[in-house]
Amino acid sequence: MSRRRRAQRLLRQLAFAGLGWASAAAAQDGGGPSFSLSGFGTLGATWHAREGVEFRRDATQPSGTRGNEVSLEPDSILGVQATAVFTPALEATVQLMSRNTVDAGYRPQVAWVYLKFKPSENSAVRFGRLGIELYMQGDAADIGYANPTMRQTLVIAPARYDGIDAETTLPLGPGLLRVKGMVGLTAGRAEFGGDVFDTSGAFLRFGLVDYMVGDLTLRAGGGRLEQEHEVSSPGYAALVAGLAVTPNARELIDAISLEGRRFDYYTVAAAYDSGRWFWLASLGAASSPGLPTIHGFSAHAGRRFGRFAPYVSWYGQHTKGDFVRTGIPAGLSPATDALNAAADIAQSSSRYNHHGLALGMRYELSSQSALKLQVDRIRYRNSDNIIDPEAAAEPSWARRTRSLTVWSAALEFVF
């Protein structure tokens, strides 16, 4: 039995055991569970003027805003969450969400479904479908109202997994220390370089440590993800067949293959919110044997003036590293030159080089709704947020730096 099947079987057993336990606990408590319903949403519009280019929120979306068109696709989200509290120590949560994804378009999907057990006031264990929390506010990336800026710029795709997490918070000196661990199998698909990848079933082990003192939170986190599936597109299969006859076939195929590939993630971050001033700075890295490390950074800062909160954001990703060559000399024939170029382009899909500067304004309409306006100026050679067929047809080392200005507006709410 594969590791994926064993993990799925264990999760089913835990779910049935947890439901039985919940029923017994509720009966012993002398009454049925109490229920609550909440939700969140974003009605977001984006626009840019670059023809032939699409801007999307993240790599889980198949498409985005096209040049000179106003689109609701990247940022519009609607979520509903129901929670049943069986006892003070045991509860269950289900969250349904609709957003534009490779998986289902706008069809509602189960984003969260888990049982939560609290063995003490300061600790909790959950199992089921959960959000990946590694970067700051990572488990709230889709809740626009909970984020100061229009969208988070350091994200993990996939963003969810089926598994278990556990956390505890302890007093330490003048502050609180929070420790959290996550283990399970990822869920969802993503699109990179024109190919759709099945990112489900990857074995995930993540952990983080927060230290909170006053208005300041410090974080260090990291973990490992082991990819389950290979790229399955016809174009990839044809490329592998061509590369198989080159002198450096084994190294080349290893450099573009995903099946069984290990990715290691690291992050450090600091966040501050005094009620008036707020800022966040985060550094992250993703590495894999045989591939260049992807370095990412994200920072924003702002100040509240009554209902208004202007802010500035700076972010980007940088990747460097040598390409594995086919070993076939240039100019041998048009066919071999095309194969050389295809090998470089395939490797370019994992080399992100872009940076952006954003200016924005948040206006609190009420205690449960806000309006945001934001403009981003992005310079890129390869970006997972920007679909640019002209750039993607060239190896990244030959691409000129392009620019894109994206205008965004959103009405965000919780209920």
PLY file of the C-alpha trace (Angstrom):
ply
format ascii 1.0
element vertex 415
property float x
property float y
property float z
element edge 414
property int vertex1
property int vertex2
end_header
0.00 0.00 0.00
1.41 3.42 -0.99
2.15 6.11 1.57
-0.68 8.20 0.14
-3.22 5.39 0.56
-2.01 4.63 4.08
-2.36 8.30 5.05
-5.84 8.54 3.52
-6.92 5.39 5.36
-5.58 6.77 8.64
-7.43 10.07 8.13
-10.71 8.24 7.50
-10.24 6.18 10.64
-9.47 9.30 12.66
-12.52 11.07 11.23
-14.88 8.22 12.15
-13.33 7.90 15.59
-13.56 11.66 16.09
-17.22 11.79 15.06
-18.05 8.96 17.42
-16.13 10.67 20.18
-17.92 13.97 19.46
-21.32 12.29 19.70
-20.40 10.58 22.95
-18.96 13.79 24.39
-22.08 15.78 23.47
-24.33 13.15 25.01
-22.26 13.10 28.20
-22.37 16.89 28.31
-26.13 16.67 28.58
-27.11 18.41 25.35
-26.57 18.68 21.63
-23.93 20.75 19.91
-24.25 24.50 19.37
-23.89 25.80 15.82
-22.60 29.04 14.32
-22.40 30.30 10.74
-19.99 32.90 9.39
-18.53 33.90 6.08
-16.34 36.21 4.05
-16.16 37.60 0.57
-14.31 39.85 -1.85
-15.74 41.46 -4.95
-12.53 42.47 -6.67
-11.81 44.02 -10.06
-8.43 44.35 -11.81
-7.28 46.09 -14.99
-4.04 46.54 -16.92
-3.13 47.79 -20.38
-0.66 45.18 -21.69
-2.13 43.21 -24.59
-1.40 39.49 -24.72
-0.65 39.29 -20.99
-2.80 37.98 -18.12
-2.48 38.85 -14.43
-3.70 36.34 -11.84
-3.78 36.18 -8.06
-1.63 33.03 -7.78
-0.64 29.83 -9.57
-3.81 27.94 -8.58
-5.74 30.01 -11.16
-5.87 29.00 -14.83
-6.33 32.53 -16.16
-6.47 36.16 -15.15
-7.10 39.72 -16.26
-6.36 40.31 -19.96
-5.02 43.56 -21.36
-7.52 46.47 -21.46
-10.26 44.37 -19.87
-11.75 44.73 -16.41
-11.91 41.30 -14.78
-13.43 39.95 -11.57
-11.59 36.62 -11.89
-8.36 37.07 -9.89
-9.60 38.48 -6.58
-13.33 37.69 -6.27
-13.96 35.10 -3.54
-16.92 33.94 -1.47
-16.66 31.65 1.55
-19.10 30.24 4.13
-18.05 28.53 7.33
-20.12 26.45 9.78
-18.86 25.39 13.22
-20.41 22.92 15.63
-19.21 23.09 19.26
-19.80 19.75 21.00
-17.99 20.59 24.25
-15.54 23.32 25.31
-12.79 20.93 24.23
-14.21 19.60 20.97
-15.62 21.25 17.83
-15.97 20.67 14.07
-15.68 23.17 11.23
-16.60 23.07 7.53
-15.68 25.88 5.14
-16.92 26.06 1.55
-15.31 28.52 -0.82
-15.87 29.69 -4.39
-12.99 31.27 -6.31
-11.44 30.88 -9.76
-9.18 27.81 -9.63
-7.63 25.25 -11.97
-9.57 22.56 -10.09
-13.12 23.76 -10.45
-13.50 27.25 -11.85
-16.00 28.94 -9.54
-17.70 25.76 -8.33
-17.77 25.72 -4.51
-15.07 23.56 -2.97
-14.41 22.25 0.51
-11.57 24.47 1.71
-11.60 23.29 5.34
-13.27 20.38 7.10
-11.78 19.34 10.41
-12.32 18.25 13.99
-10.55 20.31 16.65
-9.64 18.99 20.09
-8.33 21.27 22.83
-6.55 19.22 25.51
-5.88 22.47 27.40
-6.74 26.15 27.17
-3.50 26.93 25.31
-3.18 23.95 22.96
-5.15 22.38 20.10
-5.04 19.44 17.70
-6.96 19.41 14.40
-7.36 16.74 11.74
-9.09 16.86 8.38
-8.64 19.28 5.44
-6.64 22.26 6.66
-4.95 25.39 5.35
-1.16 25.52 5.16
0.14 28.14 7.58
3.82 28.87 6.99
3.98 32.51 5.90
2.35 35.19 8.03
-1.47 35.03 7.72
-1.04 32.05 5.39
-4.23 30.35 6.57
-6.16 33.59 5.96
-4.82 34.37 2.48
-8.30 34.18 0.91
-9.99 36.35 3.55
-9.39 39.77 2.05
-10.83 41.70 5.00
-8.24 40.07 7.31
-5.31 41.34 5.20
-4.12 44.96 5.10
-3.20 44.76 1.40
-5.14 43.62 -1.66
-3.48 40.20 -1.85
-0.64 38.27 -0.24
2.52 37.99 -2.32
4.28 35.09 -0.57
2.07 32.02 -0.93
2.41 28.27 -1.25
0.66 26.35 -4.01
-1.12 24.12 -3.12
-2.54 25.96 -0.12
-4.37 23.06 1.57
-3.71 19.56 2.80
-5.44 16.57 4.36
-3.76 15.77 7.62
-3.13 16.84 11.20
-1.79 19.94 12.88
-1.03 20.60 16.54
-0.08 23.78 18.35
0.59 25.05 21.84
1.20 28.51 23.29
3.37 29.02 26.36
4.50 32.07 28.34
8.15 32.93 27.79
9.73 36.00 29.35
7.65 39.10 28.57
5.78 37.40 25.71
4.18 34.22 24.42
5.79 31.38 22.46
3.59 29.54 19.94
4.78 26.28 18.36
2.87 24.54 15.55
3.47 21.41 13.47
1.67 20.17 10.34
1.79 16.81 8.55
-0.36 15.36 5.77
-1.01 15.11 2.04
-1.58 18.19 -0.13
-4.75 18.81 -2.15
-5.31 20.76 -5.37
-3.74 21.59 -8.70
-1.69 24.49 -10.01
-0.61 25.92 -13.38
3.02 26.79 -14.14
4.47 27.67 -17.52
1.31 26.70 -19.38
1.14 23.18 -17.89
-1.31 22.07 -15.21
0.29 20.13 -12.37
-1.53 17.75 -10.06
-0.03 18.86 -6.76
-2.29 16.62 -4.67
-0.88 13.74 -2.64
2.45 15.41 -1.89
3.68 14.48 1.59
4.00 17.62 3.69
5.86 18.23 6.96
5.92 21.85 8.13
6.54 23.59 11.42
6.70 27.13 12.75
7.58 29.05 15.90
6.06 32.44 16.78
7.15 34.75 19.55
4.61 37.45 20.42
5.51 40.33 22.68
3.30 43.40 22.83
2.40 44.51 19.29
5.29 42.57 17.70
5.24 39.01 16.32
8.38 37.19 15.17
8.21 33.98 13.14
10.57 31.28 11.90
9.25 28.32 9.95
10.15 25.64 7.49
9.39 22.20 6.21
9.47 19.72 3.39
7.09 18.75 0.60
7.63 15.58 -1.47
5.80 15.74 -4.79
3.72 12.70 -5.74
2.87 13.21 -9.43
4.72 13.91 -12.65
3.75 16.53 -15.20
1.11 14.90 -17.39
0.74 17.21 -20.41
1.33 15.91 -23.97
3.90 18.65 -24.52
5.95 17.48 -21.55
5.84 13.86 -22.72
7.07 14.88 -26.18
9.86 17.00 -24.67
11.07 14.13 -22.47
11.10 11.82 -25.50
13.27 14.31 -27.37
15.64 14.92 -24.46
16.06 11.17 -23.91
18.38 10.95 -26.93
20.64 13.86 -25.92
24.09 13.36 -24.32
22.94 14.88 -21.00
19.54 13.18 -20.98
19.57 11.99 -17.36
20.59 15.35 -15.86
18.15 17.25 -18.09
15.14 15.09 -17.30
15.99 15.21 -13.58
16.08 19.02 -13.81
12.51 19.30 -15.14
10.89 16.25 -13.51
8.50 16.63 -10.55
7.67 13.06 -9.59
9.26 12.27 -6.24
10.93 15.67 -6.10
11.62 17.14 -2.67
11.06 20.83 -1.93
12.37 22.45 1.24
10.80 25.72 2.46
12.14 28.26 4.94
10.79 31.57 6.17
11.53 34.27 8.73
9.17 37.17 9.35
8.29 40.03 11.66
4.94 41.81 11.98
3.86 44.84 14.01
0.45 46.40 14.58
-0.05 49.08 17.22
-3.53 50.02 16.07
-2.21 53.04 14.16
1.02 51.88 12.57
1.31 48.44 10.97
4.04 46.69 9.04
5.19 43.24 8.00
8.45 41.95 6.52
8.96 38.37 5.38
11.77 36.44 3.69
11.31 32.98 2.23
13.18 30.37 0.22
12.23 27.20 -1.65
14.95 24.77 -2.68
15.13 21.37 -4.35
18.13 19.14 -5.22
19.40 19.97 -8.67
17.36 23.18 -8.98
18.34 26.77 -8.15
16.87 28.13 -4.92
13.93 30.52 -5.26
14.27 33.46 -2.86
11.19 35.55 -2.06
10.54 38.67 -0.03
7.46 40.64 0.90
7.04 43.80 2.97
4.31 46.32 3.57
3.79 49.25 5.92
0.96 51.67 6.58
-0.79 53.94 9.04
-4.44 54.29 10.02
-6.06 57.73 10.00
-9.53 57.07 11.34
-11.28 55.00 8.66
-8.45 55.48 6.12
-5.27 53.38 6.00
-2.77 54.20 3.22
-0.02 51.62 2.72
2.95 50.73 0.56
4.08 47.23 -0.39
7.31 45.88 -1.89
7.76 42.27 -2.97
9.56 39.96 -5.34
11.22 36.67 -6.16
14.73 35.97 -7.40
16.27 32.81 -8.82
19.69 32.25 -10.28
21.57 29.18 -11.35
23.14 27.43 -14.30
21.08 25.62 -16.92
21.69 21.97 -17.77
22.57 21.85 -21.45
21.63 19.09 -23.87
25.23 18.56 -24.96
24.28 19.10 -28.61
26.29 21.88 -30.31
24.39 24.95 -31.51
23.86 25.23 -35.27
23.94 21.50 -35.94
20.44 21.55 -37.45
17.16 23.46 -37.04
15.67 20.46 -35.19
18.50 20.21 -32.64
18.52 23.99 -32.15
14.78 23.80 -31.40
15.41 21.00 -28.90
18.14 23.04 -27.19
15.77 25.98 -26.89
12.94 23.77 -25.57
15.24 22.38 -22.87
16.16 25.89 -21.72
12.54 27.06 -21.77
11.41 24.06 -19.70
14.02 24.86 -17.05
13.05 28.54 -17.12
9.58 27.75 -15.73
11.10 27.23 -12.26
13.25 30.39 -12.31
11.18 33.31 -10.99
12.61 36.79 -11.33
10.28 39.69 -10.65
9.73 42.52 -8.20
6.86 44.90 -7.60
5.96 48.07 -5.76
2.36 48.73 -4.72
0.57 51.76 -3.33
-2.84 51.30 -1.76
-5.60 52.71 0.38
-7.98 50.86 2.67
-11.21 52.49 3.84
-13.28 50.93 6.63
-16.92 51.08 5.57
-18.03 49.38 8.79
-16.74 46.99 11.42
-17.31 44.16 8.93
-16.53 45.65 5.51
-13.79 47.60 3.78
-12.97 49.10 0.40
-9.45 48.82 -1.05
-7.76 50.53 -3.98
-4.28 49.45 -5.08
-1.91 49.99 -7.98
1.03 47.63 -8.61
4.05 48.33 -10.79
5.72 45.00 -11.59
8.96 44.37 -13.46
9.51 40.75 -14.48
11.26 38.21 -16.63
9.32 35.24 -15.24
6.52 35.52 -12.68
4.01 32.96 -11.39
1.39 35.75 -11.25
1.80 36.84 -14.87
0.99 34.74 -17.93
3.05 36.17 -20.80
3.25 33.82 -23.83
5.80 36.04 -25.59
8.19 35.88 -22.65
7.52 32.18 -22.04
8.63 31.36 -25.60
12.19 32.41 -24.71
14.66 30.94 -22.20
14.82 33.13 -19.09
18.47 34.06 -19.65
17.48 35.66 -22.99
14.36 37.49 -21.79
14.33 41.24 -21.48
12.78 42.72 -18.35
9.15 43.65 -18.98
6.84 45.83 -16.90
3.16 45.69 -15.99
0.96 48.17 -14.11
-2.07 46.57 -12.46
-4.97 48.60 -11.03
-7.19 46.88 -8.45
-10.32 47.71 -6.45
-12.16 45.49 -4.01
-15.11 45.45 -1.65
-14.33 43.05 1.20
-16.60 41.84 3.97
-17.09 39.30 6.73
-20.30 38.19 8.37
0 1
1 2
2 3
3 4
4 5
5 6
6 7
7 8
8 9
9 10
10 11
11 12
12 13
13 14
14 15
15 16
16 17
17 18
18 19
19 20
20 21
21 22
22 23
23 24
24 25
25 26
26 27
27 28
28 29
29 30
30 31
31 32
32 33
33 34
34 35
35 36
36 37
37 38
38 39
39 40
40 41
41 42
42 43
43 44
44 45
45 46
46 47
47 48
48 49
49 50
50 51
51 52
52 53
53 54
54 55
55 56
56 57
57 58
58 59
59 60
60 61
61 62
62 63
63 64
64 65
65 66
66 67
67 68
68 69
69 70
70 71
71 72
72 73
73 74
74 75
75 76
76 77
77 78
78 79
79 80
80 81
81 82
82 83
83 84
84 85
85 86
86 87
87 88
88 89
89 90
90 91
91 92
92 93
93 94
94 95
95 96
96 97
97 98
98 99
99 100
100 101
101 102
102 103
103 104
104 105
105 106
106 107
107 108
108 109
109 110
110 111
111 112
112 113
113 114
114 115
115 116
116 117
117 118
118 119
119 120
120 121
121 122
122 123
123 124
124 125
125 126
126 127
127 128
128 129
129 130
130 131
131 132
132 133
133 134
134 135
135 136
136 137
137 138
138 139
139 140
140 141
141 142
142 143
143 144
144 145
145 146
146 147
147 148
148 149
149 150
150 151
151 152
152 153
153 154
154 155
155 156
156 157
157 158
158 159
159 160
160 161
161 162
162 163
163 164
164 165
165 166
166 167
167 168
168 169
169 170
170 171
171 172
172 173
173 174
174 175
175 176
176 177
177 178
178 179
179 180
180 181
181 182
182 183
183 184
184 185
185 186
186 187
187 188
188 189
189 190
190 191
191 192
192 193
193 194
194 195
195 196
196 197
197 198
198 199
199 200
200 201
201 202
202 203
203 204
204 205
205 206
206 207
207 208
208 209
209 210
210 211
211 212
212 213
213 214
214 215
215 216
216 217
217 218
218 219
219 220
220 221
221 222
222 223
223 224
224 225
225 226
226 227
227 228
228 229
229 230
230 231
231 232
232 233
233 234
234 235
235 236
236 237
237 238
238 239
239 240
240 241
241 242
242 243
243 244
244 245
245 246
246 247
247 248
248 249
249 250
250 251
251 252
252 253
253 254
254 255
255 256
256 257
257 258
258 259
259 260
260 261
261 262
262 263
263 264
264 265
265 266
266 267
267 268
268 269
269 270
270 271
271 272
272 273
273 274
274 275
275 276
276 277
277 278
278 279
279 280
280 281
281 282
282 283
283 284
284 285
285 286
286 287
287 288
288 289
289 290
290 291
291 292
292 293
293 294
294 295
295 296
296 297
297 298
298 299
299 300
300 301
301 302
302 303
303 304
304 305
305 306
306 307
307 308
308 309
309 310
310 311
311 312
312 313
313 314
314 315
315 316
316 317
317 318
318 319
319 320
320 321
321 322
322 323
323 324
324 325
325 326
326 327
327 328
328 329
329 330
330 331
331 332
332 333
333 334
334 335
335 336
336 337
337 338
338 339
339 340
340 341
341 342
342 343
343 344
344 345
345 346
346 347
347 348
348 349
349 350
350 351
351 352
352 353
353 354
354 355
355 356
356 357
357 358
358 359
359 360
360 361
361 362
362 363
363 364
364 365
365 366
366 367
367 368
368 369
369 370
370 371
371 372
372 373
373 374
374 375
375 376
376 377
377 378
378 379
379 380
380 381
381 382
382 383
383 384
384 385
385 386
386 387
387 388
388 389
389 390
390 391
391 392
392 393
393 394
394 395
395 396
396 397
397 398
398 399
399 400
400 401
401 402
402 403
403 404
404 405
405 406
406 407
407 408
408 409
409 410
410 411
411 412
412 413
413 414
